Amino acid sequence: MKYLLPFIMAAQLGGCASFGKGMVEAYLEKQQSDDTRICEIWGKPFHGLSPFLGNKPGRMKVLMVHGVGDRLPGYSTQFVEKLTKELDLPVMSSQHKNITLTSRFDNSKNLGNLRITRWLSKDRSKELLLYELTWSTITAKQKEVLAYDNSGEYSFRRAEVNNIMKRFSNDTSPDPIIYLGESREDILVSFGQSFCWMTKSNWDDLPNNAQQACSFNDSSSAANIHIDQYAFISHSLGSRITIDGMQRIASLVDKRNAEFGNALKNKEIPIYMMSNQLPMLQLGRKLPDVGNQKAAYCQPDGEKYNQRMLAKTPIIAFSDPNDLLSYAIPHGFVEKYIDSRLCIDVTNININVATIFDAFGLGKLANPLDAHVGYDTDDRVVALIAKGIGNKNTAQIVNERCRWIETID
């Protein structure tokens, strides 16, 4: 029903006030039945998560990093259930484990929540540990300065749709601004603590319902880096946090823990970015200390190969062109604006996650809010993250509904 308002208004403006609501609904239902939404992929083949679920003696570990807006632990449940169904992991741990994140140097800080769930195949031969970071606790206090604007004293004066949009704006718009301020360090520490807990041993050894700091200096972390497989799934601002967070971790451990840093240099860690905003979030930032030097750091014969942060960081960037806050990653962006030591390769996925309607001859229309938040419920997005493209396990829906243009060096 939320799609009907623009069409009903258009009909009234065109002198068609008698155009029945039932006819409008029938018209929209017909358009919804003919799903012609685009899915276009430019990049190299990638495997997705599926091939690494039987990783022995290590484990497949995935960290979710949310974007703008306040979140509560469990925000990723719908996406995770779709993902694990696609991966054929029908067995889940009977409880979630929750760690209240804090700083090693200031245990009084609450840096958000890390919620861990364990998923298994029926025969227990495949395993996925899913880590869900909720960092919005850090920014919630500062956003209270706008709380008055959502109160009845002001909100009742707005039209209903405008009030919904204003609430959304008040919840999401401040976060990128706050991230550029003093809270940025706390958010990056929160991410670093989450990754640190990922590198710890197995499910049984993780704490639960505890406020506890993690250290990379534990020798088990370096050992696990060698055998475990890792991936990040991020949304909007969460993608910038993930990139910045990995740069921060690599720079710290390289100085304090050579064993861990050397192990990290041999890892390939993909980042699946939904509603990618890297170009917009680059505005106003300084250029990286190391740029335009990918060959030197990432090629085995490069003169600075031993100084890389990671062996490879594939970025799979999902962008809906009708998402007003999402951007594809243009050619040359990574080389100029992202640290070369991360050894990034980009796959751009141009995909309609919001339904597009024909507004009775007035033009095509898609709900921009749906286009911003619909990635984690789209079957094609889930299938691409689960099983990739250009391999024998690629999901049928991807082969049938997506156009892939393979790129080569």
C-alpha positions in Angstrom: 0.0 0.0 0.0 2.9 2.4 0.6 3.4 2.5 -3.2 -0.2 3.6 -3.9 0.0 7.2 -2.6 2.0 8.7 -5.6 -0.3 7.0 -8.1 -3.5 8.0 -6.4 -2.2 11.6 -6.2 -1.2 11.6 -9.9 -4.7 10.3 -10.9 -6.4 13.1 -8.9 -4.1 15.8 -10.3 -4.9 14.5 -13.8 -8.7 14.9 -13.3 -9.2 11.2 -12.7 -10.4 11.3 -9.1 -12.9 8.6 -10.0 -10.2 6.2 -10.9 -10.9 3.4 -8.4 -8.4 2.3 -5.8 -9.0 -1.3 -6.8 -8.0 -0.6 -10.4 -4.8 1.0 -9.1 -4.0 -2.0 -7.0 -4.6 -4.4 -9.9 -2.4 -2.3 -12.1 0.5 -2.4 -9.6 0.0 -6.1 -9.0 0.4 -6.8 -12.7 3.6 -4.8 -12.8 5.0 -6.6 -9.7 4.3 -10.0 -11.4 6.6 -9.1 -14.3 9.9 -8.7 -12.4 12.3 -7.1 -14.9 14.6 -5.5 -12.3 18.2 -5.3 -13.5 21.2 -7.2 -12.1 24.4 -6.3 -13.9 27.8 -7.4 -12.7 31.2 -6.1 -13.7 34.2 -7.8 -12.2 36.2 -11.0 -11.8 34.7 -14.3 -10.7 34.2 -14.8 -6.9 33.3 -17.8 -4.9 31.0 -16.4 -2.1 31.0 -18.0 1.3 29.9 -21.5 0.3 33.3 -23.2 -0.6 34.8 -22.3 2.8 32.1 -23.8 5.1 33.8 -27.1 5.3 37.1 -25.4 6.2 39.1 -27.8 8.4 40.7 -27.5 10.9 39.6 -23.8 10.7 36.2 -22.1 10.4 34.3 -19.7 8.2 33.7 -16.5 10.1 31.6 -13.5 8.9 31.3 -10.1 10.5 28.2 -7.9 9.9 28.7 -4.2 10.2 25.6 -2.0 10.0 25.3 1.4 8.5 23.6 4.7 9.6 20.7 4.6 12.1 20.1 3.2 15.5 20.2 -0.6 15.7 19.4 -3.3 18.3 21.2 -6.6 18.5 19.5 -9.0 16.2 19.0 -6.5 13.4 20.5 -8.9 10.8 18.2 -11.8 11.6 16.1 -11.8 8.5 19.2 -11.5 6.2 21.0 -14.2 8.2 18.1 -16.6 7.9 17.9 -16.1 4.2 21.7 -16.5 3.8 21.9 -19.7 5.9 19.0 -21.2 4.0 20.9 -20.5 0.7 24.0 -22.1 2.2 22.0 -25.1 3.5 22.8 -24.6 7.1 19.6 -25.6 8.9 21.1 -26.1 12.4 21.6 -23.2 14.8 23.1 -22.9 18.2 20.3 -22.8 20.9 21.5 -19.5 22.2 23.3 -16.4 20.9 26.5 -15.2 22.6 26.7 -11.5 23.4 29.8 -9.6 24.3 29.6 -6.0 25.4 32.6 -4.4 23.6 34.9 -2.1 25.5 38.4 -0.6 25.2 41.5 -2.4 26.5 42.6 1.0 27.9 39.3 2.2 29.3 37.0 -0.6 30.5 34.3 1.9 31.5 33.4 2.5 27.8 30.5 0.7 26.2 31.5 0.3 22.6 28.5 -1.6 21.4 27.4 -5.2 21.2 28.9 -8.2 19.4 26.3 -11.0 18.9 27.6 -14.4 17.7 25.5 -17.3 16.3 26.7 -20.7 15.1 25.2 -22.4 12.1 25.8 -25.9 10.9 24.8 -28.4 8.2 22.7 -31.4 9.2 25.7 -33.7 9.2 27.7 -31.1 11.1 30.4 -31.1 8.4 29.9 -27.4 7.5 30.0 -24.5 10.0 29.5 -20.8 9.9 30.2 -18.4 12.8 28.2 -15.2 12.3 29.3 -12.1 14.2 26.9 -9.1 14.3 28.4 -5.8 15.4 26.0 -3.2 16.8 28.0 0.0 17.1 25.2 2.6 17.1 25.3 2.7 21.0 28.3 5.0 20.5 26.4 7.6 18.4 23.0 7.4 20.1 23.9 9.7 22.9 25.0 12.5 20.6 21.8 12.1 18.5 19.7 12.9 21.5 20.2 16.6 20.6 17.7 16.1 17.8 15.2 14.1 19.9 13.0 17.2 20.4 12.3 17.3 16.7 10.6 13.9 16.9 8.4 14.9 19.8 4.7 15.7 19.5 5.4 19.4 20.0 6.9 19.5 16.5 6.0 16.4 14.6 2.3 16.9 14.6 2.8 20.0 12.5 4.1 18.0 9.6 2.2 16.0 7.0 2.3 12.3 7.7 4.6 11.3 4.9 6.9 14.2 5.6 7.0 13.2 9.3 8.1 9.7 8.5 10.8 11.0 6.2 12.0 13.5 8.9 12.2 10.8 11.5 14.3 8.7 9.1 16.5 11.7 8.4 17.0 12.5 12.1 17.9 8.8 12.7 20.4 8.4 9.9 21.8 11.8 8.7 23.8 12.6 11.9 25.9 9.3 11.8 28.3 10.2 9.0 28.8 13.7 10.6 29.5 12.1 14.0 31.9 9.6 12.4 34.0 12.5 11.2 34.3 13.8 14.8 35.6 12.5 18.1 33.5 9.3 18.0 35.3 7.9 15.0 38.1 6.4 17.1 35.6 4.7 19.4 33.7 3.2 16.4 37.0 1.9 14.9 38.0 0.4 18.3 34.6 -1.3 18.3 35.2 -2.7 14.9 38.8 -3.8 15.9 37.5 -5.5 19.0 34.9 -7.4 16.9 37.6 -8.6 14.5 39.8 -9.5 17.5 37.0 -11.8 18.9 36.6 -13.3 15.4 40.3 -14.4 15.5 39.8 -16.2 18.8 39.4 -19.9 18.9 36.1 -21.8 18.7 32.5 -21.3 19.7 32.9 -22.9 23.1 35.7 -20.6 24.2 33.9 -17.3 23.5 32.5 -15.4 26.5 28.8 -14.8 26.9 27.0 -11.9 28.5 30.2 -10.3 29.5 31.8 -6.9 29.1 35.3 -7.8 28.0 38.2 -6.5 25.9 40.1 -8.6 23.4 43.8 -8.5 22.6 45.6 -9.4 19.4 48.7 -10.2 21.4 47.2 -13.6 22.3 49.3 -16.1 20.4 46.1 -18.1 19.4 45.0 -15.1 17.2 47.9 -15.4 14.8 47.5 -19.2 14.7 43.8 -18.9 13.9 44.5 -16.3 11.2 46.4 -19.0 9.3 43.6 -21.6 9.3 40.3 -19.6 9.5 38.5 -17.9 6.6 37.0 -14.4 7.1 34.5 -12.1 5.3 32.7 -8.8 6.0 29.2 -7.9 5.1 28.6 -4.1 5.5 25.9 -1.6 4.8 26.3 2.1 3.8 28.5 3.8 6.5 29.5 0.3 7.7 31.6 -0.1 4.6 33.7 3.0 5.4 34.1 1.7 9.0 35.3 -1.7 7.7 37.9 -0.2 5.4 39.1 2.3 8.0 39.0 -0.4 10.7 41.2 -2.9 8.7 43.7 -0.1 8.0 43.9 0.7 11.7 44.3 -2.9 12.7 47.0 -3.6 10.2 49.0 -0.5 11.2 48.7 -1.4 14.9 49.6 -5.1 14.8 52.4 -4.5 12.4 54.1 -2.4 15.1 53.1 -4.5 18.2 52.6 -8.0 17.0 54.7 -9.0 14.0 53.5 -12.6 14.1 49.8 -11.5 13.7 50.7 -8.9 11.1 52.6 -11.4 9.0 49.7 -13.8 9.2 47.3 -11.1 8.1 49.5 -10.3 5.1 48.7 -13.8 3.7 44.9 -13.5 4.0 42.3 -12.7 1.4 39.2 -11.1 3.1 36.3 -10.1 0.9 34.0 -7.2 1.8 30.4 -7.5 0.6 29.1 -3.9 0.6 25.4 -3.2 0.4 24.3 0.3 -0.5 27.9 1.2 -1.1 28.7 4.8 -0.1 32.5 4.9 -0.4 32.6 7.8 -2.9 30.3 10.0 -0.9 32.0 9.2 2.4 35.4 10.1 0.8 34.3 13.8 0.6 36.3 16.0 2.9 38.8 13.3 3.8 42.6 13.3 3.3 44.1 11.1 0.7 45.7 7.9 2.1 49.3 7.8 3.1 49.9 5.2 0.4 48.1 5.5 -2.9 48.5 4.6 -6.5 51.0 1.9 -5.6 49.1 -1.3 -5.9 51.6 -3.0 -8.1 54.5 -2.3 -5.7 52.6 -3.7 -2.7 50.4 -6.4 -4.2 52.4 -8.1 -6.8 54.8 -10.9 -5.6 57.6 -9.2 -7.5 56.7 -5.7 -6.2 59.4 -3.9 -4.4 57.2 -3.3 -1.3 55.3 -6.6 -1.3 56.4 -7.5 2.2 54.8 -4.3 3.5 51.2 -5.1 2.3 48.4 -5.2 4.9 46.4 -8.1 3.3 47.2 -10.4 0.4 43.9 -9.3 -1.2 40.7 -7.5 -0.4 38.0 -8.2 -2.9 35.2 -5.6 -2.7 31.8 -6.7 -4.0 29.8 -3.4 -4.1 26.0 -3.6 -4.5 24.3 -0.4 -5.6 20.7 0.2 -6.6 20.6 3.2 -9.0 17.4 4.3 -7.3 19.1 4.3 -3.9 19.7 8.0 -3.4 22.5 7.2 -0.9 24.4 4.6 -2.9 27.2 4.8 -5.5 29.1 2.5 -7.8 32.9 2.6 -7.3 34.2 4.4 -10.4 37.4 3.4 -12.2 40.5 4.8 -10.5 38.7 5.5 -7.2 40.4 2.7 -5.3 43.9 3.6 -6.6 43.6 7.2 -5.5 41.5 7.1 -2.4 42.0 3.7 -0.7 45.3 2.6 0.8 47.2 0.5 -1.7 48.4 -1.9 1.0 44.9 -3.4 1.2 45.3 -4.8 -2.3 41.7 -4.2 -3.3 39.9 -5.6 -6.4 36.5 -4.2 -7.1 33.4 -5.9 -8.5 30.5 -3.5 -9.1 27.0 -4.9 -9.0 24.3 -2.6 -10.4 21.0 -4.1 -9.1 17.4 -3.0 -8.6 16.4 -4.2 -5.1 13.4 -1.9 -5.1 10.4 -2.5 -7.4 10.1 0.0 -10.3 6.6 1.0 -11.3 5.2 2.8 -14.3 3.4 5.8 -12.8 0.5 5.8 -15.4 2.6 7.3 -18.1 4.1 10.0 -15.9 7.4 8.1 -15.8 9.1 5.2 -13.9 9.2 5.3 -10.1 10.9 3.4 -7.3 10.7 4.0 -3.6 14.1 5.4 -2.6 13.8 4.1 0.9 13.2 0.5 -0.3 16.2 1.0 -2.7 18.4 1.8 0.3 17.3 -0.9 2.8 16.2 -3.7 0.4 19.6 -5.3 -0.3 19.5 -7.8 2.6 16.1 -9.2 1.6 16.8 -9.5 -2.1 17.2 -13.2 -3.2 19.8 -12.3 -5.9 22.0 -10.4 -3.4 21.8 -13.2 -0.9 22.7 -15.8 -3.6 25.7 -13.8 -4.8 27.1 -13.5 -1.3 26.4 -17.2 -0.6 27.7 -18.7 -3.9 29.3 -15.9 -5.9 29.5 -15.9 -9.7 31.6 -17.5 -12.4 31.9 -20.9 -10.6 30.1 -24.2 -10.7 28.2 -23.5 -7.5 26.7 -20.2 -8.8 23.0 -20.0 -7.9 20.4 -20.6 -10.6 18.7 -17.3 -9.8 22.0 -15.5 -10.5 22.6 -17.3 -13.7 19.1 -16.6 -14.9 18.6 -13.1 -13.7 22.0 -11.4 -13.7 24.2 -10.3 -16.6 27.9 -10.7 -15.9 30.7 -8.9 -17.7 33.9 -10.5 -16.6 36.9 -8.2 -16.3 40.6 -9.2 -16.6 43.9 -7.5 -15.7 
